[in-house]
Amino acid sequence: MTFANTLKLKVLAAAIIAASLSIGDAHAKRGKEKAEEAYPDATRESPEAKNTPRLAKDIQKMFDLYNEGEDMEGAITIAEKLLANDKAKAYDRGIALMIAGNAALGLDDYPRAIPYLERALEENALPNNNHFATMHTLASVYAQEDMPEKAVAMIDRMIAETKSTDPEVYALKAGVHYNAGQFEQTIAAVNKAIELNDGNAENNWQQMLMSSYNELGRDGDAVTLAEQLQAKNPDDKRTLLNLASLYAQTGNSDKAATLLDSARQKGMLTEQRDYENLYAIYLNMDGKEAEAAKVIQEGLDKSILPADARTYTFLAQSLYFSDQVDGAIEAYKKAAPLDERGETALALSQILTNEDRNAEAKAAARQALDKGLKKPGEAWMVIARSEYYMDNFAAARQAYAEAAKDPATRDQAQKALAQISR
């Protein structure tokens, strides 16, 4: 269970305390508290909320400090004072322990809170609303502190003793199982939470369920769930992206691309990674380079994709492999100056050589050399060929000689030198 959900449970417990245990008129409210019983099916008979009159002043001050939220340590100090008083009855001790535990939570001191909350339950003197709220809170704290066995045991005890139909209780149980890597149990608990929530699933429940299916290799179940959620919320971007991701992970690239492209046409893709995911899927599909190029160009036009070397390089590659060579060259020309390395300029030079644009190829190869290359021989080979086709034979021989110094191009360069030296 996430930290956020633990905090939510703490707030809930505090609200119940404040609503049902104003010590000054506890007896007057007993009838009202019974009517507002949060656990009407509980097997436990709710004890009478009767405090020791001599301790009422300290108890009220403890409540005031806790409810004001400014002095949690002060509330704990008074609670300890009450616990040390031999006149304190079980109810007084239960209240003091409950407040001390929740005050420790307010200080984010979870290890300190646990023994207070455990002892509050052991006293067995709190009214049902507070007794079971303390169980719920303690279970969430166990989960937060990586004590899954204790957390599950506490939740199961609470369910057994309250006959709870609260979906949040089962969602908490699902979260504990999930964090413990118990995915079959996670699925069962999430499905129970959804059932009790009239078939509706919160986002974090859905994420746990789909992730559990994935962990268990139940990709079909994960996809089916994602499709159902997307059908219910077709305009929800997160749900759509989850489904597209699952399609891609399960080898359904066509479905992933179709879904993401429909979202693009609706204007739902608004972030850099949205466009990157779509064009990456197209580039990994046979014959879809032209579609990838369109997506990249649109992302650039909308300033969603950055105009950097990486983006222009992908654009160039997409255009080149979809037989749009002139466009590829222009994209490479934009990418090369932005690339700190020389690899992009080298790729540009090689394409220009193939297009018999030798002067431009030579210039691009020089640019690559100026930026530094791991294999400079490749650039020298481009320069040598460019010089050769421009009938600059002496310059070509000199460039081939440079290429021969690189082990990666030595054999190729030496063969070329032998041929042009005849």
PyMOL commands that set and color helices and strands:
alter all, ss='L'
color gray80, all
select helices_A, chain A and resi 3-20+23-25+30-35+53-68+72-84+90-106+110-123+128-144+148-162+167-179+183-196+203-215+219-232+237-249+253-265+272-283+289-301+309-320+325-338+343-354+358-371+376-389+393-403+410-420
alter helices_A, ss='H'
color red, helices_A
deselect
rebuild
show_as cartoon
